[in-house]
Amino acid sequence: MPRTAINFAALSVDLSQTGAPAGEAPRVIRLLPAGEFRARDGRPTDCDAWQMNAALAAPLIAAASQRATRYVIDYEHQTLASAKNGRPAPASGWFGSLEWRDDGLYATDVEWTAAAADMIVAHEYRYLSPVFAYDDQGRVTALLHVALTNVPALDELPELTAALSALIPVTATSTTTETPMDELNEQLRWLLNLPVGATADDIKAQLQKLVDQLSKGQGVAAASVDLVALVNAQEQRIAALSANQADPAKFVPIDAMKALQDQIAALTAQVNGRELDELVTAALSDGRLLPAQEKWARDLGASNVAALRGYIETATPIAALSSTQTGGRQPVIETATELTGDALAICSMFGNDPAAIKAAMGGEQ
């Protein structure tokens, strides 16, 4: 993949022209102008002009919103020079929000230290010098550093270029130069629902998962498969399944199935009711159930006729409840064959014939 060297430049922004109220340091500052622009000394020399527009500003604004720390505004770019001269690099101010407006890119929440604000109001410092990176075509790719200065043309100094190159490798890929492979990877990330930072290996692995899923796990390599053909085959299978589901010859309508289920339930209840009556009646008649058990038996049979049947089959009949003293025949009253001693004595006392008395007694029975 081709590499593009990052170039650096520093502009001068006149703080006296920011429109801030008199006696106050500006809180909103335009850092870079819209369109094509050049420095007063004729720079840039490596491209026709620097470029800034809404599309180029969008990644700069996004980068600012994701920063954990605010951008520092120092004095005379001392943040970059301190490694060489050993002097401290105090801040003159801070900002964290960038905003694109019709005339350029703005810092909208600048906070100045009290010392810096006094020097700006007193015109001891007049210029703000933003340092930015740009590609070979002059398109701004990053905002790197901002400083209060009275000598803004620092991009001509070798020390500044060396310091910036130490912070950002010169082999870094331009953020605005896209190769066809970059575009393809971006499209694949979108298609496979992968995060923006997904690598080529991540894309390849996700593609292989998709191929395995579409090919029913047959182990087909992503490089040798026609994804369009696999997707079309899947769509045909789905269409066939949908057609089968709508075929009345293969599937029973829900209403018909419900009616059939109701009929089966009614017949089952009728059969179970008849069986329950037969079981209870037979068990009561032969003594396997007592009359007091009839309600319990019917309740059990209504919920579980098999359990009632099992109970009755193991119950022992009570003979006294299943037979009578006469064996089902009418009882026969036997007549006395002989008179008792008392009866004979009475007959003798009153002069009665014992045979006549016996006959008379037999006739009353």
Secondary structure, DSSP 8 states (H G I E B T S, - for coil): ------EEEE--EEGGGS---TTS--SSEEEEESEEE--TT---SSSS-EEE-HHHHHHHHHHHHH-SS-EEEEETTHHHHHHHH-----EEEEE--EEEETTEEEE---EE-HHHHHHHHTTS--EEEEEEEE-TT-BEEEEEEEEEES---GGGSHHHHHHHHHHS-TT---TT---HHHHHHHHHHHHHT--TT--HHHHHHHHHHHHHHHTTT----GGG--HHHHHHHHHHHHHHHHHHHT-TTTS--HHHHHHHHHHHHHHHHHHHHHHHHHHHHHHHHTTSS-GGGHHHHHHHHHH-HHHHHHHHHH----HHHH--TTTTS-------SS--HHHHHHHHHHT--HHHHHHHHHHH-
